[in-house]
Amino acid sequence: MFRRWLIRISGIVLALLCIVTWGGSYWRTISVNYDGHIHYMVTTANGRLGIHRTDTRNLPADGWSFHYRPTEAFALVNWDNFTKYHSLGFCFHFDPSLLFATIPLWYLTLLTIPWLWFVWRKTHPKLAGRGFPIEPTVKSK
């Protein structure tokens, strides 16, 4: 019983996290960066999750950083202008020194719906009296 509710609650929390991140990304931008010889960035802005990698061998390595700022200061919408492949909020760009991709947060939210359905189906308690029980009315000899 406890395991069943723990799994259900984790599925609901995952769905709520996706919805809150999707809605909140229109007001605030959250980005996590790693500056080494290669710069990595994961950010949410304007309803998208952006993944970015840049070759920065000539710059000093600063390590990890976290940024939380208004969305107007950083917009992933402009990334579509630089990409050859973009549609419905998805975009992808690759060249030897730059790689970036965006995934719309509505897509991640839609992915949680089958997950919640699966969790509900697999954690639903089994009914004891399924089907029609066979009870002989006459004792066989």
C-alpha positions as CSV (number, residue, x, y, z in Angstrom):
1,M,0.0,0.0,0.0
2,F,2.8,2.5,0.9
3,R,4.8,1.6,-2.2
4,R,1.7,2.1,-4.4
5,W,1.1,5.6,-3.0
6,L,4.8,6.5,-3.1
7,I,4.9,5.6,-6.8
8,R,1.7,7.5,-7.5
9,I,2.9,10.6,-5.7
10,S,6.3,10.6,-7.5
11,G,4.4,10.5,-10.8
12,I,2.2,13.4,-9.8
13,V,5.1,15.4,-8.5
14,L,6.9,14.8,-11.9
15,A,3.9,16.1,-13.8
16,L,3.5,19.2,-11.5
17,L,7.3,19.9,-11.8
18,C,7.0,19.9,-15.6
19,I,3.9,22.2,-15.5
20,V,5.4,24.6,-13.0
21,T,8.7,24.8,-15.0
22,W,6.8,25.3,-18.2
23,G,4.7,28.2,-16.8
24,G,7.5,29.7,-14.8
25,S,9.9,29.8,-17.7
26,Y,7.9,32.7,-19.3
27,W,8.7,34.9,-16.3
28,R,12.2,33.8,-15.1
29,T,15.2,32.1,-16.7
30,I,17.1,29.5,-14.9
31,S,20.4,28.3,-16.3
32,V,23.1,26.0,-15.0
33,N,26.5,26.5,-16.6
34,Y,29.8,24.7,-16.5
35,D,32.8,26.7,-17.9
36,G,35.8,24.5,-18.5
37,H,37.6,24.0,-21.8
38,I,34.2,23.3,-23.2
39,H,31.2,25.5,-22.0
40,Y,28.0,23.6,-21.2
41,M,24.7,25.2,-20.4
42,V,21.2,23.9,-19.6
43,T,18.6,26.6,-19.4
44,T,14.8,27.1,-19.3
45,A,13.3,30.2,-20.9
46,N,10.2,31.0,-22.9
47,G,8.6,27.6,-22.5
48,R,11.7,25.7,-23.7
49,L,14.5,23.7,-22.3
50,G,17.8,24.6,-24.0
51,I,21.0,22.6,-24.1
52,H,24.1,24.3,-25.3
53,R,27.8,23.3,-25.8
54,T,30.5,25.6,-27.0
55,D,34.2,25.0,-27.5
56,T,36.0,27.6,-25.3
57,R,39.6,26.4,-25.2
58,N,41.0,29.9,-25.3
59,L,39.0,31.2,-22.2
60,P,39.8,30.5,-18.6
61,A,37.9,27.7,-16.8
62,D,35.5,29.2,-14.2
63,G,33.7,26.0,-13.1
64,W,30.0,25.8,-12.2
65,S,27.6,28.7,-12.1
66,F,23.9,29.2,-11.6
67,H,21.9,32.1,-13.0
68,Y,18.3,33.2,-12.2
69,R,17.1,36.3,-14.0
70,P,14.1,37.7,-15.8
71,T,13.3,36.0,-19.1
72,E,13.6,39.2,-21.1
73,A,17.4,39.1,-20.5
74,F,17.8,35.8,-22.2
75,A,15.4,34.4,-24.9
76,L,15.6,31.0,-26.5
77,V,13.2,32.1,-29.1
78,N,16.0,33.7,-31.0
79,W,17.8,30.4,-31.3
80,D,15.3,29.5,-34.1
81,N,16.9,32.2,-36.3
82,F,20.3,30.5,-36.2
83,T,19.1,26.9,-36.9
84,K,18.4,25.1,-40.0
85,Y,16.2,22.5,-38.3
86,H,13.4,24.0,-36.2
87,S,9.7,23.2,-35.8
88,L,7.0,23.5,-33.0
89,G,9.6,24.7,-30.5
90,F,12.2,22.1,-31.2
91,C,15.4,23.2,-32.7
92,F,18.8,21.7,-33.4
93,H,22.1,23.2,-34.6
94,F,25.5,21.6,-34.9
95,D,28.9,22.7,-36.2
96,P,32.4,21.8,-34.8
97,S,32.5,24.5,-32.2
98,L,28.8,24.9,-31.3
99,L,26.0,22.6,-30.5
100,F,22.6,23.6,-29.2
101,A,19.1,22.1,-29.1
102,T,15.8,23.2,-27.5
103,I,12.9,21.0,-26.4
104,P,9.6,22.7,-25.7
105,L,8.4,22.1,-22.1
106,W,4.9,21.3,-23.4
107,Y,6.4,18.2,-24.9
108,L,7.9,17.1,-21.6
109,T,4.5,17.8,-19.9
110,L,2.7,15.6,-22.5
111,L,5.2,12.8,-21.8
112,T,4.1,12.7,-18.2
113,I,0.5,11.8,-19.2
114,P,1.3,8.3,-20.4
115,W,3.6,7.9,-17.4
116,L,0.8,8.8,-15.0
117,W,-1.6,6.4,-16.8
118,F,1.0,3.6,-16.6
119,V,1.6,4.3,-12.9
120,W,-2.2,4.3,-12.2
121,R,-2.7,1.0,-14.1
122,K,0.2,-0.8,-12.5
123,T,-0.4,0.4,-9.0
124,H,-4.1,-0.1,-9.0
125,P,-5.1,-2.8,-6.4
126,K,-6.1,-6.1,-7.8
127,L,-9.7,-7.1,-7.2
128,A,-10.2,-10.3,-5.4
129,G,-13.2,-11.6,-7.2
130,R,-12.5,-11.1,-10.9
131,G,-14.6,-13.0,-13.4
132,F,-17.2,-15.6,-12.7
133,P,-16.1,-18.2,-10.1
134,I,-16.8,-21.8,-10.9
135,E,-18.7,-23.6,-8.1
136,P,-20.0,-27.0,-8.8
137,T,-23.6,-27.5,-7.7
138,V,-23.5,-31.3,-7.8
139,K,-20.7,-33.3,-6.3
140,S,-19.0,-35.4,-8.9
141,K,-18.2,-39.0,-8.2
